[in-house]
Amino acid sequence: MKTYAEMSREELSEEITSLKKEYHRFQTMELHLDMSRGKPCQEQLDLSMHMMDVLDSSSDLTCEEGIDCRNYGALTGIEEARELLGDMMENNPKDIIIFGNSSLNVMYDTISHAYTHGIMGNMPWCKLDKVKFLCPVPGYDRHFAITEYFGIEMIPVPMTPNGPDMDQVEKLVAEDASVKGIWCVPKYSNPQGYSYSDETVRRFARLKPAASDFRIFWDNAYGVHHLYDDRQDYLIEILAECKRAGNPDLVYKFSSTSKITFPGSGIAALATSPNNMDDIRSQLKRQTIGHDKVNQLRHVRFFKDIHGLTEHMRRHADILRPKFEMVEDTLEKQLGGLGIGTWTKPLGGYFIHFESLPGCAKSIVARAKKAGVVMTGAGATWPYGKDPQDSSIRIAPTYPSSQDLAVASELFALCVKLVSAEKLLEEK
């Protein structure tokens, strides 16, 4: 089989004619498929429906500490919720604060607090001439949206299969006191599905920032989101590693049950050092008298313990694994050997990352949309939505039904072939 780059002008023209006929066939199907976000599908949401039954009007809503969960109190969360999330996050419950329904909201609040009031007595970021944030790319668009909203300058740092380019991270952090943080999705990263290596985690823990208020925003969103029982990525626990390295205050570690139970109705958590905890509590006690303890209690009584949560995640994996494998098989069957793209094969998380030929990503996504499949906007995986190579595409296989996903995968591969062939013909 020839790669597209090896084809003559005549061969490419014939290929384009054939591909356009196939594309027209998809257009006549009048598809309306959504692959734009990493949302759980209905079958996944159904897994947690019994959580609606664990509490009713006759339930005892007193938690283990003796607090009536219907009332005020427990600013940092009820003890049994801190224990459950502590086991999930591999942290001591004493180092955890339970928040509301969204870890993204907690990240926003953390940035906002640093911006208006400063971190642990340091100058508020709003009073500084320049504030910068490191952004591993490709990365999570909603992370970038937060820092962009506050006018923070975002500096792209390349991702590798082992995590961010740590040579660049170490240099930028050490040399520039205006660099105040870095976004991280350390396990099954969004969108590539990479997990940070042991060396990467240890280098993070041993950073020597020029700024005393530099923080690593460690969003472990997919810490328990494995696709396979026998093949799972392992991640060194960052807080313990920072403590060993003499940098206990370096990290804010975020997690939630958003893709475990119900997105929008889960519980979020932040794990960090005692010093950071005190700083956050000073803000929190002015912001709220306590988050939704009834929802915290509902989660605890539904899962009972970490073993119940782990078994629940196996059921998620049984739904998602065939979808990921379907997309990967389709890409291999349709695009393998053509030299017009590469893609990741993650062992967990919610995304597959596709790298097209330079200058093709926007056109591929636009072609797919025109034929009825909406995908994440090309460039969204870069700060400001500007991918300099125009090659990064995030594929979200989770939400569509298996039948719809099969059609969408075929159409996506077709769009890759059509746009790539047209690009190469233009260059010949």
C-alpha positions in Angstrom: 0.0 0.0 0.0 1.3 3.5 -0.9 1.2 6.3 1.6 -0.7 9.3 0.4 2.6 11.2 0.2 3.9 8.6 -2.3 0.9 8.9 -4.6 1.2 10.8 -7.9 -1.1 13.8 -8.7 -3.3 11.5 -10.8 -3.6 8.9 -8.1 -4.5 11.6 -5.5 -7.1 13.0 -7.8 -8.7 9.6 -8.3 -8.6 9.0 -4.6 -10.3 12.4 -3.9 -13.1 11.7 -6.4 -13.8 8.4 -4.8 -13.7 9.9 -1.3 -16.1 12.7 -2.2 -18.6 10.2 -3.4 -18.4 8.4 -0.1 -18.6 11.7 1.8 -21.8 12.6 -0.1 -23.3 9.3 1.0 -22.7 10.3 4.6 -24.3 13.7 4.0 -27.5 12.0 2.7 -27.8 10.2 6.0 -28.6 13.5 7.7 -26.6 12.6 10.8 -26.9 14.6 14.1 -24.1 13.1 16.3 -22.3 14.8 19.2 -18.7 13.9 20.0 -17.8 17.3 21.2 -17.3 16.7 25.0 -16.2 13.9 27.2 -19.6 13.2 28.7 -20.7 9.9 30.2 -23.4 8.1 28.1 -26.8 7.1 29.4 -25.7 3.6 30.3 -23.0 5.0 32.5 -25.4 7.4 34.3 -27.8 4.5 34.9 -25.0 2.7 36.9 -25.6 5.3 39.7 -29.4 5.4 39.7 -29.6 3.3 42.9 -27.8 6.2 44.7 -31.1 8.0 44.5 -32.6 5.3 46.8 -30.0 5.1 49.6 -31.6 8.1 51.3 -35.3 8.8 51.8 -37.6 10.6 54.2 -37.1 7.9 56.8 -33.3 7.8 56.6 -31.1 8.8 59.5 -29.1 11.7 58.1 -26.7 12.0 61.0 -23.1 11.4 59.9 -20.4 9.6 62.0 -19.4 12.8 63.7 -22.9 13.2 65.0 -23.7 16.2 62.7 -27.2 16.3 61.2 -26.4 16.6 57.5 -29.6 18.6 56.9 -28.1 21.4 58.9 -25.1 23.7 58.9 -21.6 22.5 59.8 -18.7 20.4 58.7 -17.0 23.2 56.6 -14.4 20.8 55.2 -16.8 17.9 54.6 -18.2 15.0 56.7 -15.5 12.6 57.9 -16.7 9.6 56.0 -16.7 11.5 52.7 -13.2 12.6 53.4 -12.2 9.0 54.1 -13.8 7.7 50.8 -12.3 10.4 48.7 -9.0 10.0 50.6 -8.9 6.4 49.6 -9.7 7.3 46.0 -7.1 10.0 45.9 -4.5 8.1 48.0 -4.3 10.9 50.6 -4.9 11.2 54.3 -8.5 12.3 55.0 -7.1 15.1 57.2 -5.4 16.6 54.1 -8.7 16.8 52.2 -11.5 19.3 51.8 -14.8 18.2 50.3 -16.4 20.9 48.2 -19.5 21.0 46.0 -20.4 19.3 42.8 -17.5 20.3 40.5 -13.7 20.2 40.8 -13.5 22.8 37.9 -15.3 25.2 40.2 -12.8 24.6 42.9 -9.9 25.2 40.5 -11.6 28.5 39.4 -12.0 29.5 43.0 -8.4 28.7 43.8 -7.2 30.8 40.9 -9.6 33.6 41.9 -8.4 33.6 45.5 -4.8 33.8 44.4 -5.7 36.6 42.0 -7.6 38.8 44.5 -6.0 37.9 47.9 -2.8 36.0 47.2 -1.5 32.7 48.4 -0.3 32.3 52.0 0.4 36.0 52.5 2.0 36.6 49.1 1.1 39.6 46.9 -2.3 39.1 45.1 -1.7 38.3 41.5 -4.0 41.2 40.4 -1.4 43.7 41.8 1.5 42.2 39.8 2.6 43.5 36.4 2.7 40.0 34.9 1.3 36.6 35.9 2.2 33.5 33.8 1.0 29.9 33.8 2.5 26.9 32.2 0.2 24.9 30.0 1.2 21.4 28.8 -0.1 21.0 25.2 -2.2 19.5 24.0 -4.2 19.9 27.2 -7.6 20.6 28.7 -9.5 23.5 27.2 -11.4 24.3 30.4 -8.2 24.7 32.3 -7.0 27.2 29.7 -10.3 29.0 29.8 -9.9 29.8 33.5 -6.4 31.3 33.2 -7.4 33.2 30.1 -10.4 34.7 31.9 -8.2 36.2 34.6 -5.8 37.6 31.9 -3.0 35.3 32.9 -0.4 34.7 30.2 -0.3 31.1 29.2 3.0 29.5 28.1 2.7 26.2 26.1 4.9 23.3 27.2 5.1 20.2 25.0 3.7 17.0 26.3 5.5 13.7 25.9 4.4 10.1 26.6 6.0 10.6 30.1 4.4 13.9 30.9 5.3 17.6 30.2 8.8 18.4 29.0 10.4 18.7 32.4 13.6 20.4 31.1 11.4 23.3 30.0 9.2 23.3 33.1 12.2 23.3 35.5 13.9 26.1 33.5 10.8 28.4 33.2 9.8 27.9 36.9 13.3 28.5 38.2 14.1 31.6 36.1 10.9 33.6 36.1 9.1 34.6 39.3 6.1 35.7 37.3 5.4 32.0 36.5 2.9 31.2 39.2 1.6 27.7 38.3 1.1 24.9 35.9 -1.9 22.9 34.8 -1.5 19.1 35.1 -3.8 16.2 34.2 -1.3 13.6 35.4 -3.1 10.3 34.8 -4.8 9.4 31.5 -4.3 13.0 30.5 -6.8 15.0 28.5 -6.6 14.5 25.5 -3.7 12.1 24.9 -4.4 9.6 27.7 -0.8 9.8 28.8 0.2 9.2 32.5 3.2 10.9 34.1 6.2 8.7 34.7 7.8 8.2 38.1 10.7 10.4 37.1 8.3 13.2 35.9 6.4 13.2 39.2 9.7 13.3 41.2 11.0 16.2 39.1 7.7 18.0 39.8 8.1 17.5 43.5 11.7 18.8 43.4 11.0 22.0 41.4 12.8 25.1 42.7 10.4 27.9 41.8 11.5 31.5 41.7 8.1 32.4 43.0 7.2 31.4 46.6 3.6 31.3 45.6 4.1 28.9 42.6 1.6 26.0 42.7 1.1 22.9 40.7 -2.6 22.5 39.8 -2.7 18.7 39.8 -6.1 17.7 38.4 -6.2 14.0 38.9 -9.6 13.8 37.1 -9.1 10.2 35.8 -7.3 8.6 38.7 -9.6 5.6 38.9 -10.8 5.6 35.3 -9.1 2.5 33.9 -10.3 0.7 30.8 -8.6 -2.6 31.7 -8.2 -4.7 34.8 -4.9 -6.2 33.7 -3.3 -3.1 32.1 -3.4 0.0 34.2 -1.1 3.0 34.5 0.3 3.7 38.0 1.0 7.2 39.3 3.3 8.2 42.2 1.3 10.1 44.9 2.5 13.7 44.5 1.8 15.1 47.9 3.9 12.5 49.6 6.6 13.0 47.1 6.6 16.8 47.7 6.8 16.2 51.4 9.8 13.9 50.9 11.5 16.6 48.7 11.0 19.3 51.3 8.3 21.1 49.2 5.1 20.2 51.1 3.2 23.3 50.0 3.9 23.0 46.2 0.7 21.2 45.1 -3.1 21.6 45.0 -4.5 18.2 44.1 -8.0 18.1 42.7 -10.5 15.3 42.1 -14.2 14.6 41.9 -16.9 12.0 41.3 -18.2 13.8 38.2 -17.5 11.0 35.8 -18.1 8.3 38.5 -21.6 9.1 39.6 -23.6 12.1 38.1 -21.7 15.0 36.4 -23.1 18.1 38.0 -24.3 16.3 41.0 -21.1 14.7 42.3 -18.7 15.7 45.1 -15.4 17.4 44.5 -12.3 17.4 46.7 -9.0 19.2 47.1 -6.0 17.6 48.8 -3.0 19.7 49.9 -0.6 20.5 52.7 -1.7 21.7 56.2 -0.4 25.2 55.4 -2.4 25.4 52.2 -5.4 23.9 54.0 -5.3 26.8 56.6 -5.0 29.4 53.8 -8.0 27.9 51.9 -10.1 27.6 55.1 -9.6 31.3 55.7 -11.4 32.0 52.4 -13.8 29.1 52.7 -15.3 30.1 56.0 -16.3 33.5 54.5 -17.6 31.9 51.3 -19.9 29.1 52.8 -21.0 27.6 56.0 -20.6 24.2 54.4 -21.3 22.3 51.2 -24.0 19.8 50.4 -23.5 17.2 53.2 -26.7 15.3 52.2 -25.0 14.6 48.8 -21.8 13.7 50.5 -23.7 11.2 52.8 -25.5 9.8 49.7 -22.3 9.0 48.0 -20.8 7.4 51.0 -23.8 5.2 51.7 -24.0 4.2 48.0 -20.4 3.1 47.6 -19.8 2.2 51.3 -16.0 2.1 50.8 -13.3 2.2 48.2 -14.0 -1.4 47.2 -17.5 -0.5 46.2 -16.2 2.5 44.2 -13.6 0.3 42.5 -16.2 -2.3 41.5 -18.4 0.6 40.2 -15.5 1.8 38.0 -15.2 -1.7 36.5 -18.8 -1.4 35.3 -17.9 1.9 33.7 -15.0 0.3 32.0 -17.1 -2.5 30.6 -19.2 0.1 28.9 -16.3 2.3 27.6 -13.7 -0.3 26.7 -15.5 -1.5 23.5 -16.1 2.1 22.4 -12.4 3.0 22.7 -11.4 -0.2 20.9 -14.0 0.4 18.2 -12.5 3.9 17.4 -8.9 2.6 17.5 -9.8 -0.4 15.2 -11.6 1.9 12.8 -8.6 4.3 12.6 -6.2 1.5 12.1 -8.4 -0.1 9.4 -9.1 3.1 7.5 -5.9 5.1 8.1 -3.2 2.6 9.0 -0.2 2.8 6.6 -1.4 5.9 4.8 0.9 8.3 6.6 -1.7 10.9 7.3 -2.2 10.8 11.0 -1.3 9.2 14.3 -3.4 8.5 17.4 -3.0 7.5 21.0 -4.3 4.2 22.5 -4.9 5.1 26.1 -5.4 2.6 28.9 -7.9 4.9 30.7 -9.5 8.3 30.8 -12.0 9.8 28.4 -10.2 10.7 25.2 -8.2 9.6 22.2 -5.9 12.2 20.7 -5.5 12.4 16.9 -2.6 14.1 15.3 -3.3 15.0 11.6 -0.9 16.3 9.0 0.0 20.0 9.7 -2.6 22.4 8.5 -5.5 19.9 8.4 -7.2 19.7 11.8 -9.6 22.6 11.4 -10.7 21.4 7.9 -11.2 17.8 9.2 -13.4 18.9 12.1 -15.3 21.3 9.7 -15.9 18.5 7.2 -17.2 16.2 10.0 -19.6 18.9 11.2 -20.9 19.5 7.7 -21.8 15.8 7.5 -23.5 15.8 10.9 -20.8 14.9 13.5 -19.9 17.6 15.9 -16.4 17.3 17.5 -14.3 19.4 19.9 -13.1 22.4 18.0 -9.7 22.0 16.4 -7.2 24.1 18.5 -9.2 23.7 21.7 -6.4 21.7 23.2 -4.1 24.7 23.0 -4.1 28.0 25.0 -6.3 30.7 23.3 -7.5 28.0 20.9 -4.4 28.5 18.7 -2.7 25.3 17.7 0.4 26.5 15.7 0.5 23.3 13.6 -3.3 23.0 13.2 -3.0 19.2 13.8 -4.5 18.4 17.2 -7.9 16.8 17.4 -9.6 15.4 20.5 -11.8 12.4 20.0 -14.4 11.8 22.7 -15.8 8.3 22.3 -17.9 8.1 25.5 -21.2 9.8 24.9 -22.6 8.4 21.6 -24.2 5.0 21.4 -22.1 2.2 20.0 -24.1 2.3 16.8 -23.7 6.1 16.4 -20.0 5.9 17.4 -19.3 3.3 14.6 -20.8 5.7 12.0 -19.0 8.7 13.5 -15.7 6.9 13.5 -16.0 5.9 9.8 -17.0 9.5 8.9 -14.1 10.9 10.8 -11.6 8.6 9.1 -13.1 9.5 5.8 -12.7 13.3 6.5 -9.1 12.7 7.5 -8.4 11.0 4.2 -10.3 13.6 2.1 -8.7 16.6 3.7 -5.2 15.1 3.7 -5.4 14.0 0.1 -6.5 17.5 -1.0 -3.7 19.1 1.1 -1.1 16.8 -0.5 -2.4 17.3 -4.0 -2.2 21.1 -3.5 1.4 20.8 -2.4 2.5 18.7 -5.4 
